Amino acid sequence: MHRWTDPARTPEAQATASEQRALLLSAVQTLPESIRQVLTLNLEGLSGAEIADVLGVKTASIKLLLFRARRKLALTLRRQEGR
């Protein structure tokens, strides 16, 4: 490999990244809609308060839903790895 070549640009690295993205998107789609929506808005850069305003709920509820979303997502991804 040429010393100026970005190792992240190799076909193998790109294939791995693509596979990881697909697994992540698949895992997100398995989340219940309420927590998937909160997680998606958070990943788009909205704060907890902004998400609460959008959804018309308390900020504390958003924190709990984000916790549940991350926990469930991590569990789903671990199960996918075990296949």
N, C-alpha and C positions, 0 to 999 in steps of 0.2 A: 504494500500500500504506500502511496506517495505520502511524504511527510506533511503535505498541506491538505490532504484529504480528510474531511470531517468523518470520523468513524460512525457517527450517527446517520450518515448519508449512504452507508453501504446497503446493498439490496437486502442483506440479512437483517440489519437493524431496522430498515423500513418495514420489512415483513413482520418482524416481532412487534414493532409499534402498532402496526395495523391490526394485528391479532389482539393485542392488549386493548386497543380502542373498541374493537368489536365485542370483546368479553365485557368490558365496562358498560357499554351501551346496552347490551343484553341484560346485564345485572340490574341496571337502573330501570329498565322496562318491567322488571318483575316486582318493583316496589309498589305498594298501594298508592293510588293517585294522590292522596293528600300529602304524603311525605315525599313522593316523587316531585310534586309541584314545588314544595318548599326547597328541596335540594337543588332543583333546576334553577330557581330564582337566585339562590345563594351562589351557585356556580357562575351565574351571569353577572355577579358582582353586587347584588342588592344586599344591604345590611339587614339585620334581624328586624329593626324598626320599620324599614321600608317594606319588607315582606309582610310584616304584620299589617301595615296600612293597606297594601294591595289586597290581602286576603280578608281583611276586616276582623282580625283576631288579635289577642294580646301578644306582646313581644315574648313573654315567658312561654307561651304556647309554641312559638316558632323555635325557641331554643330546645324545647323538648322534642319537637318534630324533627329538627335537624339531628339531634342526638340519635333518635330512633332510625332515621334514614341512614346515617353513617354506619350504625351498628348492623343494621339489616343488610346494607350493601357489602360490608366487610365479610359478613357470614356467607352471603351468596357467592362472593368472589372466592372465598376459601373452598367452598363446595365445588365450584367450577374447576379450581386447580386440582382437586382430588380426583377428577374424572380420568 
